[in-house]
Amino acid sequence: MEMMEVSLLDRLNAPAMYGIVALAIALVVAMCVYFMVKSWRAGVKVGMDKAVLKKAIISSATFTLLPAFSVLLGVVALSGSMGIPLPWLRLSVIGNLQYEVNVAQIAATGVGLSGLKITELTPEAFVTIALVMTAGILGGALLCLFTLKAYSKKLSGKPRAAGASKKTFGDWAMVAMFVGMCAAYIGSYVGQAAVESAFLPLATAAVAALAMAVCEFLERKRAMQWLENFDLAACMLIAMAACVLLGRAV
């Protein structure tokens, strides 16, 4: 049994898998570089100061560093059961850490496994999990192709008059999406705590909320607006560290 596990994990980490994933990521990186160059030239053409453009590039690059750490942690977390190439691909393109882990877990139980365990994983189960993870995230990309233009017009709405406080559809849509997302995840954490006595997810969410509250206080009351570029990623890392520490304590 142990030889089969090692063999399967070796196949998931085969050089061919790394090559396919590297090619896909290289194409995405090439697209990013292409549009970055076009954006720079467009900015210069309309008369924007190059110093401002450089500052935008530096701030954007800095903003990606902290989230990249959480993505790396996600790859590490999934690598033991799914190999490295697939999590690397999923979390490097349009994947999301919370989405990938949840969907992989749901797909694993859907094919009859007790969870994402290399001891139970089969090639057929891996293909199914990979297909569900990939197909599920494509909805947003496909919708952008056909509905983004009309949706953008709806979001923008009519220009607001000076001092007007009436919210547009976009404002309410963002609030509804955020509340729905929080309700779904926090509800599941409360359910785990009540049914399974698993309080770690709920405690981790509480730490993340507290960390964000501190960031909001510093930004609004202490005029630390620069923190806005890092608060989300920083709170994610703080919550992850708290999860590890609390997990060891328990």
C-alpha positions as CSV (number, residue, x, y, z in Angstrom):
1,M,0.0,0.0,0.0
2,E,2.8,2.4,0.9
3,M,4.5,1.7,-2.5
4,M,1.3,2.6,-4.3
5,E,1.0,5.9,-2.4
6,V,4.5,6.9,-3.2
7,S,4.0,5.9,-6.8
8,L,0.8,7.9,-7.1
9,L,2.4,11.0,-5.5
10,D,5.4,10.6,-7.8
11,R,3.1,10.6,-10.8
12,L,1.3,13.8,-9.5
13,N,4.7,15.4,-9.2
14,A,6.1,14.1,-12.5
15,P,8.3,16.3,-14.7
16,A,5.6,16.3,-17.4
17,M,3.1,17.8,-15.0
18,Y,5.6,20.5,-14.0
19,G,6.2,21.2,-17.7
20,I,2.5,21.6,-18.5
21,V,1.9,23.9,-15.5
22,A,5.0,25.9,-16.2
23,L,3.8,26.5,-19.8
24,A,0.4,27.7,-18.7
25,I,1.8,30.0,-16.1
26,A,4.4,31.4,-18.6
27,L,1.5,32.3,-20.9
28,V,-0.2,34.2,-18.1
29,V,3.0,36.0,-17.1
30,A,3.5,36.9,-20.8
31,M,0.0,38.4,-21.0
32,C,0.6,40.4,-17.8
33,V,3.9,41.8,-19.1
34,Y,2.2,42.6,-22.5
35,F,-0.6,44.6,-20.9
36,M,1.7,46.3,-18.4
37,V,3.8,47.6,-21.3
38,K,0.7,48.8,-23.2
39,S,-0.6,50.5,-20.0
40,W,2.8,52.3,-19.5
41,R,2.8,53.5,-23.1
42,A,-0.9,54.6,-22.9
43,G,-0.1,56.5,-19.7
44,V,2.9,58.3,-21.2
45,K,0.8,59.1,-24.3
46,V,-1.9,60.9,-22.3
47,G,0.7,62.9,-20.5
48,M,1.0,61.1,-17.1
49,D,4.1,61.7,-15.1
50,K,6.5,58.7,-15.3
51,A,7.2,59.1,-11.6
52,V,3.5,58.5,-10.9
53,L,3.6,55.5,-13.2
54,K,6.6,54.0,-11.5
55,K,5.0,54.6,-8.1
56,A,1.9,52.7,-9.3
57,I,4.0,49.8,-10.5
58,I,5.9,49.6,-7.2
59,S,2.8,49.9,-5.0
60,S,1.1,47.2,-7.1
61,A,4.1,44.9,-6.9
62,T,4.4,45.4,-3.1
63,F,0.7,44.7,-2.7
64,T,1.1,41.3,-4.3
65,L,3.9,40.1,-2.0
66,L,1.8,39.5,1.2
67,P,-1.0,37.7,-0.6
68,A,1.6,35.6,-2.4
69,F,2.7,34.2,1.0
70,S,-0.8,32.9,1.7
71,V,-1.0,31.4,-1.8
72,L,2.3,29.7,-1.1
73,L,0.9,28.3,2.1
74,G,-2.1,27.0,0.1
75,V,0.2,25.2,-2.3
76,V,2.1,23.6,0.5
77,A,-1.2,22.6,2.3
78,L,-2.5,20.9,-0.9
79,S,0.8,19.4,-2.1
80,G,0.7,16.5,0.3
81,S,-2.6,15.2,-1.1
82,M,-2.7,16.6,-4.6
83,G,0.9,17.0,-5.6
84,I,2.6,20.3,-6.3
85,P,1.8,21.1,-10.0
86,L,-2.0,21.2,-9.8
87,P,-2.2,23.4,-6.7
88,W,0.6,25.6,-8.1
89,L,-1.5,26.1,-11.3
90,R,-4.8,26.6,-9.6
91,L,-3.5,29.2,-7.2
92,S,-1.3,31.0,-9.7
93,V,-3.9,31.9,-12.3
94,I,-7.5,32.6,-11.3
95,G,-7.7,30.3,-8.3
96,N,-8.5,31.4,-4.8
97,L,-7.1,29.8,-1.6
98,Q,-10.4,29.4,0.2
99,Y,-12.2,28.2,-3.0
100,E,-9.6,25.7,-4.0
101,V,-9.4,24.0,-0.7
102,N,-13.2,23.8,-0.2
103,V,-13.9,22.6,-3.7
104,A,-11.2,20.0,-3.6
105,Q,-12.6,18.7,-0.3
106,I,-16.2,18.7,-1.7
107,A,-15.1,16.9,-4.8
108,A,-13.1,14.3,-2.8
109,T,-16.1,13.5,-0.6
110,G,-18.3,13.5,-3.7
111,V,-16.3,10.6,-5.3
112,G,-16.4,8.6,-2.1
113,L,-13.2,9.6,-0.3
114,S,-13.3,10.6,3.4
115,G,-11.3,13.7,2.5
116,L,-8.2,14.9,0.7
117,K,-6.0,12.0,1.8
118,I,-3.2,10.6,-0.4
119,T,-3.9,7.2,1.3
120,E,-7.3,7.1,-0.4
121,L,-6.6,9.0,-3.6
122,T,-6.8,7.2,-6.9
123,P,-5.9,8.5,-10.4
124,E,-9.6,8.6,-11.3
125,A,-10.4,10.6,-8.1
126,F,-7.6,13.0,-8.8
127,V,-8.9,13.7,-12.4
128,T,-12.4,14.3,-11.1
129,I,-11.1,16.7,-8.3
130,A,-9.0,18.6,-10.8
131,L,-11.9,18.9,-13.3
132,V,-14.2,20.2,-10.6
133,M,-11.6,22.7,-9.3
134,T,-10.9,24.0,-12.8
135,A,-14.5,24.0,-14.2
136,G,-16.0,25.6,-11.1
137,I,-13.7,28.7,-11.3
138,L,-14.4,29.3,-15.0
139,G,-17.8,30.8,-14.5
140,G,-16.5,34.3,-13.7
141,A,-14.1,34.3,-16.6
142,L,-16.9,33.2,-19.1
143,L,-19.3,35.7,-17.7
144,C,-16.8,38.5,-18.2
145,L,-16.6,37.7,-21.9
146,F,-20.3,38.0,-22.4
147,T,-21.8,40.2,-19.7
148,L,-19.0,42.5,-18.3
149,K,-19.7,45.4,-20.6
150,A,-23.4,45.6,-19.7
151,Y,-22.7,44.8,-16.0
152,S,-20.1,47.6,-15.8
153,K,-22.7,50.1,-17.1
154,K,-25.2,48.9,-14.5
155,L,-22.6,49.2,-11.7
156,S,-21.6,52.7,-12.7
157,G,-25.2,53.9,-12.8
158,K,-25.9,57.6,-13.2
159,P,-23.3,60.1,-12.0
160,R,-24.0,61.2,-8.4
161,A,-24.6,64.8,-7.6
162,A,-22.1,66.5,-5.3
163,G,-22.9,65.5,-1.8
164,A,-25.4,62.9,-2.8
165,S,-25.5,59.8,-0.5
166,K,-27.7,57.6,-2.6
167,K,-26.1,54.2,-3.3
168,T,-25.9,52.7,-6.7
169,F,-26.6,49.1,-7.6
170,G,-22.9,48.4,-7.5
171,D,-22.7,49.6,-3.9
172,W,-25.5,47.3,-2.8
173,A,-24.2,44.4,-4.9
174,M,-20.8,44.5,-3.2
175,V,-22.4,44.8,0.3
176,A,-24.7,41.9,-0.5
177,M,-21.9,39.7,-1.8
178,F,-19.7,40.4,1.2
179,V,-22.5,39.7,3.7
180,G,-23.5,36.6,1.9
181,M,-19.9,35.3,1.8
182,C,-19.4,36.0,5.5
183,A,-22.7,34.4,6.4
184,A,-21.9,31.3,4.5
185,Y,-18.5,30.8,6.0
186,I,-19.2,31.9,9.5
187,G,-22.3,29.8,9.5
188,S,-20.4,26.8,8.6
189,Y,-17.8,27.5,11.3
190,V,-20.6,27.9,13.9
191,G,-22.1,24.6,12.7
192,Q,-18.8,22.8,13.1
193,A,-18.4,24.2,16.6
194,A,-22.0,23.2,17.6
195,V,-22.1,19.7,16.0
196,E,-18.5,18.6,16.0
197,S,-17.1,20.7,18.8
198,A,-14.5,22.0,16.3
199,F,-13.9,25.5,17.5
200,L,-10.6,26.2,15.6
201,P,-12.2,27.6,12.4
202,L,-14.5,29.9,14.4
203,A,-11.6,31.1,16.6
204,T,-9.4,31.7,13.5
205,A,-12.2,33.8,11.9
206,A,-12.5,35.8,15.2
207,V,-8.8,36.5,15.1
208,A,-8.9,37.6,11.5
209,A,-11.9,39.9,12.3
210,L,-10.1,41.4,15.3
211,A,-6.9,42.0,13.2
212,M,-9.0,43.7,10.5
213,A,-10.7,45.9,13.1
214,V,-7.3,47.0,14.4
215,C,-6.2,47.9,10.8
216,E,-9.4,49.8,10.2
217,F,-8.9,51.7,13.5
218,L,-5.3,52.6,12.5
219,E,-6.4,53.7,9.0
220,R,-9.3,55.9,10.1
221,K,-8.2,57.2,13.5
222,R,-4.4,57.3,13.1
223,A,-4.3,58.4,9.4
224,M,-2.4,55.4,8.4
225,Q,-4.0,55.1,4.9
226,W,-0.9,53.3,3.5
227,L,-2.0,50.3,5.5
228,E,-4.9,49.8,3.2
229,N,-2.6,48.2,0.7
230,F,-1.6,45.5,3.2
231,D,-4.4,45.0,5.6
232,L,-6.2,42.1,3.9
233,A,-3.1,40.1,3.3
234,A,-1.7,40.9,6.7
235,C,-4.9,39.8,8.4
236,M,-4.8,36.5,6.5
237,L,-1.3,35.8,7.6
238,I,-2.1,36.7,11.2
239,A,-5.2,34.4,11.2
240,M,-3.1,31.6,9.7
241,A,-0.4,32.0,12.4
242,A,-3.1,32.0,15.0
243,C,-4.7,28.9,13.6
244,V,-1.3,27.1,13.8
245,L,-0.7,28.2,17.4
246,L,-4.2,27.5,18.6
247,G,-4.1,24.1,16.8
248,R,-1.0,23.1,18.7
249,A,-2.4,24.4,22.0
250,V,-5.5,22.3,21.6
